[in-house]
Amino acid sequence: MYKLDSWKVIIERFQKRLTSWKAKNLSMGGRLTLIKSVLGNLPTYFLSIFRAPIGVVDILERIRRRFFWGFKEDTKGVSWIKWSDILSSKDQGGLGIGSIRAKNLSLIGKWHWRFLNEGEAPWCKVVKAIYGSDGVGVWKKTFAWWQIPWRSPSISIKDMVVDSKTFLNNKWKNKIFHGVCLVAMWAIWRWRNNIVHAYAEDRPKIRDVDVFPSIQSLSLLWISNRCPRIEFDWSRWVSSPGASFESASGLYFLS
């Protein structure tokens, strides 16, 4: 959900509901009401599960802003008041619309609150098995294996992979670690499916399975095929996976 294409559904719905002809036929109070209803109904599912990229938030806010002022498509107009002031609460002199970014973060925060208060719910157990109740989970083990500091689970995996470049300081290590993360996601997905499709009496046993060793073995199988000129040693791979990529010599990535 970090690509603009993934949010096209929401953007198109916004554009369809907040069109210029409706702005022309509505008073400013009517436009304000429609803006609030669109924000409250259309994107709630997406915003409660995924953190919207800044670019998507800017596009949605631009659509709302232009509709509020009654601008026609592809025409410029004058905004007499800053949009951030209009978004603010009525106590602060605004119209109480609320920003999309604030709504996004508050909905995600609601899930964090439920996670802390519904620890025995099935979905909480799955999340804890992957991330751990205190951050000790599959991803933290994977990052510790590569000697990369672990950040909060509230930070996206994509952000952590990008930040890992600071610690790996080697483009070959970055390539390999990115592949290891893809293997980890696939292993977690397979483990999750095994739980979902298992009989009820077998699920606790499957849920307790440690996925991390399979990530190590599968990622070694992957990198062995991607770098056929390197002879990998299992014990060295498990203890220090990045040691084989201190230099580019001998590496041969398939395009």
N, C-alpha and C positions, 0 to 999 in steps of 0.2 A: 504493500500500500504506500510505497514511497515514490511511485511514478505517477505522473499526471494522468496517464491513461486509466489508472485504476480508479480515479475519482471522476471520470467523465460522466458517469451516471448521475452523480449528485450535481455536477455543474450544469448538465443539460436540464435537469429538473428545475434547478433554480432559474435558468434562463426561460424555461417554458412558463413558469408561474409568474415571474416578475418581468413581463414583456412591456415594451414601450407603449403599446396601445392601451394596456390596463392602467399604466401610469397617467396617460392622457385623460382617461375617463374617470379617474378617482381623485378625490380631494387628498390633501396631504395627510389628513387623519386616516382616510381609507388606506392610503399607501403604507402608513405606519402600522396599521393593524395587519395588513397582508404580509408585511416584512416579518413581524413577530410570529405570525402563524406559520410561515414557511420555515423560519429558523427553528421553531418548536417541533415541527412534524417531520420534515423531509430527511434531514441528515442525522437524526438522533442515533440510529443503529451504527452508522459508520463512525460517528464522532465518539460513541461510547466504547468502541472496541479498538479503533486505530487512532494514532496521533497524526493529525492532518499536516502535511508539509506546508511550509510557509507560503510557497507559491500557490497552492490550492486555496489557502485562507485568503490570500490577497485577491485572487480571482473572484471568490464568493463575496467578499466585502465590496469589491468594485461593482459587482452586479447589484447588490443591495443599495449601494450609495447612489448609483445612477438612477435606479428606480425611484428612490426616495425623492430626488430632486426633479424627477420627470424628464430626464434627458432622453432624447431620441438616440437610436442606434447610430454609432459611428459619427456622432456629433459631440462637440465640446460644449460645456456650460460652466456657469459660475456656481461654486459651492460657497454659500455665504457663511457657513459655520463649519468648523473642523469636524470630520466624521467621528473622530475619537471622542469629541465632546458630546455628540449626539448619542453615541453608544453608551455613555456613562449613565449612572442611575439618576433618578429624578432628584434625589437628595443632593446630588452634586451638579445639578443644573442641566442634566441631559434628559433624554426621552425614555431611558430605561430599556433600550433595545438589547443591549448586551453584545459583546463581541463573540465571534465564532471561535476564536482561540480560547477565550475564557470558558466557553461552554464545553469545548473539547476537553480541556484539562480537568474541568469539574466532573464531567461524566467518567473520565478515566479514573479520577480520584475516588469516585463512588465505588468502582470495582476494587480498588485498594482497600477501602473501608470494609467491604463485604469479605474480602479475603482474610482480613484480620479478625472478623467477628463470626465467620462461618467456616471455621477450620475443619469441621468434620463433613462438610458437603463434598460429594464426589468430585466436582470440578476443582475444588480446592486441593484435594488429594493429588489429582493429576498435575496441577501446577506445582505443588510442593515437590513431587517426584522429579519434575524436570528442572526447576530452579532452586528448590529447597526453601524451607520456611525462613531460613536466615541467610539465603544466598548460596548455600552449599548444595549444589546440584550438578546436573550434567554439564551445563555451560561453565560453571565455575571450575569444575575439574578440568575441562578442556582448556580454559585459559591458563590455569595454573600449570598444566602440562607443558604449555609453551612459554611459561614464565612471563605472562602478561597480566598486569594488575586487573582485578575484577572490579567492574563498576556495578552500580545498583541495577537490579532486574528491571526497574522502570525505564532504563535506557534501552533503546532498541538494539537488537543483535547487529543490525547494519551499522549503527553508530559505533558500537564497540569494535567491529571489524575494521572500520575506517581508522579509529583511534589506535588500533594495534600497530599501524605503520610507524608510529612514534617509537615503539619499543623494539620492533623487529629490525628497523633500519637496514633492510636488505630486500630488494625487490623480489628476489627468488623466494625468500621466506614469506613475504606477503602473499605471493601467489599460492604457495603451498598451504599456508594457514587459511586462506580463503576457501581452498578446496576442502580442508578438514572441517570447516564450519558447514559447508554444504553436505558433507558426509554426516555430520552430527544432526543436521535437520532431518535428513532422510532416516537416520536411525531412530530418532525420536518419533517421527511420523509412523514408522513401522511398529514401534513399541506401543504407540497410542492405538493403532488399529488392532493390534493383538488383544489389547484390553477391551476395546469396544465389542469385538466379535467373539470374545471368549464367553464360556458359560459363567454364570454368576459366581459359582463356587470356586472357579479357577482364577478369577480376576485378582484377588489379593495376592496370590502367588506371583502372577505376571507383573503386577504393579511393583513388587519388591525387587524385580530383576534390575541389576545394575547395567545400564546401557553403555557406560563409558568404555569398558574393554572392547566392545564391538566397534566403537568409533575408532579406537586405536588400530585394530586389525583391518577394518575396511578402508581406512584412510591410507594405511600402508599398501594395501593391494592397489588402491587407486594411484598413488604416487609411483609405485613400481612400474605401472603401465605407462604413466606419463613421462617418466624419466628412465628409459631403458638403459642408459649408459652408466647409471649409478647402481652399485651393489649395496643393497640396504641390509643392515643387521637389525634383527628384531629387538635385541636388548638395548642397542643404541637408540633406536627409534623410540622406544618406550621411555628411556631415561632422558634423552635430549634430542628431540625431533628436529630442531633447527640446526644442529651441528653439521649436518651434511650439506648445508646450503650457505656456508660462509662465503663461497665464491661462486661465480657462474660457471666455472670449469666443469665440464662433464655433463652439464644439464642439457637436456634435449626435450623441449616441450612440443607435443604434437599440436599443430594448429587446428 
